[in-house]
Amino acid sequence: MELITDTIFETEVTKIIDGKKVSVKDTVIREIKLEIIVNGRNAGALMAVCVDLRELAVGYLMSENIIENVKDIKDIKLVDVDTKTFQVVIEAKVIEKNIDRLDLEGVIVSGCGRGKSTQISKIAIEAAVIKNDYSIDASLLFEEMDKFYGQCPLYEQTGCVHTAKLYYDKDTYFIGEDIAQHNTIDKAVGKAQLAGIDVTNSFLMVSGRLSSEMVAKAVMHQIPILASRTASTCRGVNIADKFGLTLIGFVRGKKMNIYRNPERIHV
């Protein structure tokens, strides 16, 4: 994991244990502002945890269809503006109209961070229906979900971040951790794209709710299966239905709820 500055901060807290107040040391997560600069133009700003920022920028730009292919990136660098602000500066072949659209049509997403997205507007979702016949056994999803949280060091240390895991095969997976749910997908997918992985033959697990922007990100990347231990919103289900995504909630123990397109999960 790329550590840019101290990711966690140690502070004193007062705990009440067995009816008594006790002063103890605890850890909290640090967050920073990330500015994404593409070809000299501001393409967005996100509040994020200060790890995997290059990957976050790549995943975000590909989620928004500003960059179509990771091979279109000519140069990428991280700039430390100050202790609270970082920039990822990218030179790439881009779709300019989608940067314009972000300014005109962007909505504040419902994740824990503050960011804009155009994916969930009727005009902006341009991803094709997912026709991939990729499928997995239910037992694999149960097994990987059981492992999930133990593979996320920031969650283990602080309990204060959301997590995402993109699974390609038993030896190849990518973890994203952040305060904002949508950032976790961008980080995990950004890592996979930079590693040259075909994300259309993978499945994605997230720790939080399956809200519309989370589902839309999976669709934009043509990831065929998205799963969580928690529930989907109505709009999340509708997007999955429209674009052929296998959407799964409440993956716990040996149970799961497959909201749409169950044919990709074998029992």
Secondary structure as GFF3:
##gff-version 3
##sequence-region A 1 267
A	DSSP	beta_strand	8	17	.	.	.	ID=ss1
A	DSSP	beta_strand	20	29	.	.	.	ID=ss2
A	DSSP	beta_strand	32	38	.	.	.	ID=ss3
A	DSSP	beta_strand	41	48	.	.	.	ID=ss4
A	DSSP	alpha_helix	53	63	.	.	.	ID=ss5
A	DSSP	three_ten_helix	70	72	.	.	.	ID=ss6
A	DSSP	beta_strand	73	82	.	.	.	ID=ss7
A	DSSP	beta_strand	85	92	.	.	.	ID=ss8
A	DSSP	alpha_helix	96	105	.	.	.	ID=ss9
A	DSSP	beta_strand	107	108	.	.	.	ID=ss10
A	DSSP	beta_strand	116	117	.	.	.	ID=ss11
A	DSSP	beta_strand	136	137	.	.	.	ID=ss12
A	DSSP	alpha_helix	138	148	.	.	.	ID=ss13
A	DSSP	three_ten_helix	149	151	.	.	.	ID=ss14
A	DSSP	alpha_helix	153	158	.	.	.	ID=ss15
A	DSSP	beta_strand	162	169	.	.	.	ID=ss16
A	DSSP	beta_strand	172	178	.	.	.	ID=ss17
A	DSSP	alpha_helix	181	194	.	.	.	ID=ss18
A	DSSP	three_ten_helix	199	201	.	.	.	ID=ss19
A	DSSP	beta_strand	203	206	.	.	.	ID=ss20
A	DSSP	alpha_helix	212	220	.	.	.	ID=ss21
A	DSSP	beta_strand	225	228	.	.	.	ID=ss22
A	DSSP	alpha_helix	234	243	.	.	.	ID=ss23
A	DSSP	beta_strand	246	252	.	.	.	ID=ss24
A	DSSP	beta_strand	255	260	.	.	.	ID=ss25
A	DSSP	three_ten_helix	262	264	.	.	.	ID=ss26
A	DSSP	beta_strand	265	266	.	.	.	ID=ss27
###
